[in-house]
Amino acid sequence: MALQTTGAISLNDIHLEVGGTTATQVSINDQDVRDLLGRASEAESTFNDFYGATAKDFAYKEYVFSAKLHESNGASQTVTLPSNNISQGDVLVAIIYDNSGVTSNGSDMATLSNPTGTGAKNWTTAGTYVDQWTSGTPVWYHYHNQCRIQYAIAGSTTGNSFTMYANWQSPYASNNTYDEGHKYCVIMRFEAAASDVSHYDYESDGRSVRDSDMYSFTGSTKTINGSATPTNSTYLGIINIMGKGGQGNSNYDASVPSGDLYNIEAVVRNYASDERYVMYAKLQQRPSSGSYSNLSIGTGYGASVAWNYSHCYLRVHS
């Protein structure tokens, strides 16, 4: 975990942060101690300079895109990140996609098992997008596009596998002829020594057949306003997140700045346009001067079919 941001810091506290043993010999000029601040040998440092310092990197590490979860293959599945290097304080981000909801608030969307152990914080929702496809009593494709952004903090016993629960609710198709009722998720891991995470600037957009401009709308430009984040030692930095789901072809793809993750998963369907699921992340470490950058994103659109877009940014607390 990062050193505290207020109050007294002892040399022993600093030694423990760099992996030392309590009450053993250490000097403020030791290389591992200086590396916390990026200082050269014999450079002058005060204990207050170490507020919020951490020996852990703050960096994007990996992601996994789940297999399809459908009535035909059960009520849950395991989603496993590629490595088994998760440690306490890492930030986890999930985007959950559902192409055939039956509730107006996304309460039937899939859920994930929570991280475990000391320091763990459960999945928290930054925002949920739901559109409506048909009128009247809900049928199995009534709320056609749903997307949810969530985040959590790994604890001391958190592994790299999570259970994704389908959370099926009636009415669903109960008919494998149709490709409705698909549920997917992406999980990302960011190495960090986070004590907490908070979300800001959630915004969503999208179109369905109930929108009069579905066939003419060609997207818009959205801004993720990370520059509003203070640049003091309260935060390690910020993580910008964008997710998009629905049907479409290349016109559907969003336009994004360079980042740590930008991936498009195309899912072939047997009777309609392919599904396309977009995931994007860009980490910004606390700047040494100036402000965090705002990001400009072109939403793209759905090429005359249903689609949804969501973004937010996360402040990662020291």
C-alpha positions in Angstrom: 0.0 0.0 0.0 1.1 3.6 -0.5 2.4 5.7 2.4 -0.1 8.0 4.0 -0.8 11.4 2.7 -1.1 13.2 6.0 0.4 12.9 9.5 3.8 11.7 10.7 5.8 9.3 8.5 8.7 7.4 10.1 11.8 6.0 8.5 10.5 2.6 9.5 7.2 3.2 7.6 9.3 4.1 4.5 11.4 1.0 4.9 8.3 -1.3 5.1 7.0 0.3 1.9 10.1 -0.7 0.0 9.9 -4.3 1.3 12.2 -4.0 4.3 11.7 -5.6 7.7 10.4 -3.6 10.6 13.0 -2.2 13.1 16.0 -3.1 10.9 18.7 -0.8 9.7 17.8 1.7 7.0 18.9 5.1 5.7 17.0 7.8 3.8 19.9 7.6 1.3 19.5 3.9 0.6 18.8 3.3 -3.1 15.4 1.6 -2.7 14.3 4.5 -0.5 15.5 7.1 -2.9 13.8 5.2 -5.8 10.4 6.0 -4.2 11.0 9.6 -5.1 13.3 9.1 -8.1 16.1 10.9 -6.2 19.9 10.7 -6.9 22.4 9.7 -4.2 22.9 12.3 -1.5 19.9 14.3 -2.8 18.1 16.2 -0.1 14.7 14.7 1.0 12.3 15.3 3.9 9.9 12.8 5.3 7.0 14.9 4.0 8.3 14.3 0.5 7.2 10.7 0.9 3.5 11.4 1.3 1.6 9.1 -1.0 4.8 7.4 -2.3 4.5 3.8 -3.3 7.0 1.1 -4.3 4.4 -0.4 -6.6 3.9 0.7 -10.2 0.7 2.4 -11.3 0.3 0.8 -14.7 -2.1 -1.0 -17.0 -1.3 -4.8 -17.0 -3.9 -7.0 -18.8 -7.4 -7.8 -19.8 -9.7 -10.7 -20.7 -12.8 -10.8 -22.8 -15.2 -13.5 -21.7 -16.9 -16.3 -23.6 -20.6 -16.0 -24.5 -23.0 -16.6 -21.7 -26.4 -17.7 -23.0 -29.3 -19.7 -21.6 -28.0 -22.6 -23.7 -24.7 -22.8 -21.7 -25.8 -22.2 -18.1 -26.3 -19.7 -15.4 -22.6 -18.8 -14.8 -19.1 -19.1 -16.1 -15.5 -18.4 -15.0 -13.7 -15.4 -16.4 -9.9 -15.6 -15.9 -7.3 -12.9 -16.4 -4.1 -14.2 -18.3 -1.7 -13.9 -15.4 -1.9 -14.8 -11.7 -0.1 -11.7 -10.5 -2.9 -9.8 -8.9 -1.9 -8.3 -5.6 -3.6 -6.1 -2.9 -4.4 -2.6 -4.1 -4.6 -3.5 -7.8 -7.6 -1.8 -9.6 -10.0 -4.0 -11.5 -12.4 -2.6 -14.1 -15.2 -4.5 -15.8 -17.5 -3.6 -18.7 -20.6 -5.8 -18.8 -22.5 -6.2 -22.1 -26.0 -7.6 -22.6 -27.7 -7.7 -26.0 -31.2 -8.6 -24.9 -32.3 -7.2 -21.6 -35.8 -7.4 -20.1 -35.7 -4.7 -17.4 -35.6 -0.9 -17.7 -32.8 -0.4 -15.2 -30.4 -3.2 -16.1 -31.2 -5.2 -13.0 -31.1 -8.4 -15.1 -27.5 -7.8 -16.3 -24.7 -10.2 -15.4 -22.8 -9.8 -12.2 -19.3 -10.7 -11.1 -18.0 -12.3 -7.9 -16.3 -9.8 -5.6 -12.6 -9.6 -4.8 -11.5 -11.1 -1.5 -9.1 -10.6 1.3 -7.6 -7.7 3.3 -8.0 -4.3 1.4 -10.6 -5.6 -1.1 -13.4 -3.4 -2.2 -16.5 -4.8 -3.9 -17.6 -4.1 -7.5 -19.1 -0.6 -7.7 -21.2 0.6 -10.7 -20.0 3.8 -12.4 -23.1 3.8 -14.7 -25.5 1.7 -16.7 -26.9 2.3 -20.2 -30.2 0.7 -21.2 -32.2 1.3 -24.4 -35.8 0.3 -25.3 -36.4 -1.7 -28.5 -40.2 -2.4 -28.4 -43.3 -1.0 -26.8 -45.8 -2.6 -24.4 -45.2 -5.6 -22.3 -41.5 -6.7 -22.3 -40.5 -9.6 -24.5 -37.1 -11.3 -24.6 -35.5 -8.5 -26.7 -37.5 -5.6 -25.2 -34.4 -3.7 -23.8 -32.1 -4.6 -26.6 -28.8 -3.0 -25.6 -27.3 -2.7 -22.1 -23.8 -1.8 -20.9 -22.4 -1.3 -17.4 -19.0 0.0 -16.2 -17.8 -1.2 -12.8 -14.7 -1.1 -10.8 -13.2 -2.8 -7.7 -10.0 -3.2 -5.7 -8.1 -6.5 -5.3 -7.5 -7.8 -1.8 -4.8 -9.9 -0.2 -6.4 -13.2 -1.4 -7.9 -12.1 -4.7 -7.1 -14.6 -7.5 -7.2 -14.0 -11.2 -10.5 -15.8 -11.8 -14.0 -14.4 -11.3 -17.4 -16.0 -11.6 -19.8 -14.3 -14.0 -23.4 -14.9 -13.0 -26.0 -14.6 -15.9 -28.8 -13.3 -13.6 -31.4 -14.6 -16.1 -34.9 -13.1 -15.7 -38.1 -13.9 -17.5 -39.0 -13.5 -20.3 -36.0 -14.9 -22.2 -36.1 -16.5 -25.6 -35.7 -20.1 -24.5 -35.0 -20.7 -28.2 -31.5 -21.3 -29.5 -32.6 -20.3 -33.0 -32.1 -16.7 -32.0 -28.9 -15.0 -30.9 -30.6 -12.8 -28.3 -29.7 -13.1 -24.7 -26.0 -12.9 -25.2 -24.0 -11.7 -22.2 -20.3 -10.8 -22.2 -17.8 -9.0 -20.1 -14.3 -7.6 -20.2 -12.2 -7.4 -17.0 -9.0 -5.2 -16.9 -6.3 -5.1 -14.3 -4.2 -2.1 -13.4 -1.3 -2.6 -11.0 -1.6 -0.1 -8.2 -1.4 0.5 -4.4 -4.9 1.9 -4.3 -6.7 2.6 -1.0 -9.9 3.6 -2.8 -11.3 4.4 -6.2 -14.0 6.9 -7.2 -15.8 7.5 -10.5 -16.6 10.8 -12.3 -18.0 12.1 -15.6 -20.1 9.1 -16.5 -21.9 9.7 -19.8 -23.8 7.5 -22.2 -25.4 7.6 -25.7 -26.9 5.2 -28.2 -29.8 4.5 -30.5 -32.5 1.9 -31.1 -35.4 1.5 -33.5 -37.6 3.6 -31.1 -35.3 6.6 -31.8 -36.5 8.7 -34.8 -33.0 9.4 -35.9 -31.6 5.9 -35.6 -31.1 5.7 -39.4 -29.6 9.2 -39.8 -27.5 9.7 -36.7 -23.8 9.4 -37.4 -22.3 9.8 -34.0 -21.0 12.6 -31.8 -17.9 13.7 -30.0 -17.6 13.1 -26.3 -15.1 14.5 -23.8 -13.8 12.7 -20.7 -13.0 15.5 -18.4 -10.1 14.2 -16.4 -8.5 17.6 -16.0 -10.9 18.3 -13.2 -8.8 16.0 -11.0 -6.5 17.7 -8.4 -2.8 16.9 -9.1 -1.9 16.5 -5.4 -0.7 13.3 -3.7 -4.3 12.3 -2.8 -4.4 10.4 -6.1 -2.0 8.1 -7.9 -3.6 9.1 -11.2 -6.7 8.5 -13.2 -8.0 5.7 -15.5 -10.2 6.7 -18.5 -12.7 4.0 -19.6 -15.0 3.6 -22.6 -17.3 0.8 -23.6 -19.5 0.3 -26.6 -21.8 -2.5 -27.6 -24.5 -3.5 -30.1 -24.8 -4.3 -33.8 -23.0 -2.8 -36.7 -20.1 -2.8 -39.2 -17.0 -0.6 -39.5 -19.1 2.6 -39.1 -19.8 1.4 -35.6 -16.2 1.7 -34.4 -15.4 4.6 -32.1 -12.5 7.0 -32.7 -10.2 7.2 -29.6 -6.8 8.7 -28.7 -3.9 6.3 -28.2 -4.3 4.4 -25.0 -3.3 1.3 -23.0 -6.2 -0.9 -24.4 -8.3 -0.5 -27.5 -9.9 -3.7 -28.7 -13.0 -4.6 -30.8 -14.5 -8.0 -30.4 -16.8 -9.0 -33.4 -19.3 -11.7 -32.6 -20.9 -13.4 -35.6 -24.7 -13.8 -35.4 -26.8 -16.2 -37.5 -29.6 -14.0 -38.5 -28.6 -10.3 -38.0 -25.7 -7.9 -38.2 -22.7 -9.0 -36.2 -22.4 -7.8 -32.6 -19.4 -5.6 -31.9 -18.0 -5.0 -28.4 -15.5 -2.2 -27.9 -13.3 -1.7 -24.8 -10.9 1.2 -24.3 -8.7 2.3 -21.4 -6.1 5.0 -20.9 -4.2 5.4 -17.6 -2.7 8.8 -16.7 -0.2 8.9 -13.8 -0.2 12.0 -11.6 1.6 14.7 -13.6 4.6 16.4 -12.2 3.3 19.7 -13.5 0.2 20.9 -15.3 -3.1 19.0 -15.3 -4.4 15.6 -16.3 -5.5 15.6 -20.0 -9.1 15.6 -21.2 -9.8 12.9 -23.9 -11.9 13.5 -27.0 -13.7 10.4 -28.3 -15.9 10.0 -31.4 -18.7 7.7 -30.6 -19.2 6.2 -34.0 -22.7 4.8 -34.6 -24.6 1.7 -35.5 -25.0 1.7 -39.3 -28.8 1.6 -39.1 -28.9 -0.9 -36.2 -29.0 -0.6 -32.3 -25.9 0.5 -30.4 -24.8 2.0 -27.1 -21.8 4.0 -25.8 -20.6 4.7 -22.2 -17.6 6.4 -20.7 -16.2 7.6 -17.3 -12.9 8.2 -15.5 -11.7 6.8 -12.2 -9.7 8.6 -9.6 -7.3 6.1 -8.0 -6.6 7.1 -4.4 -3.1 6.8 -2.8 
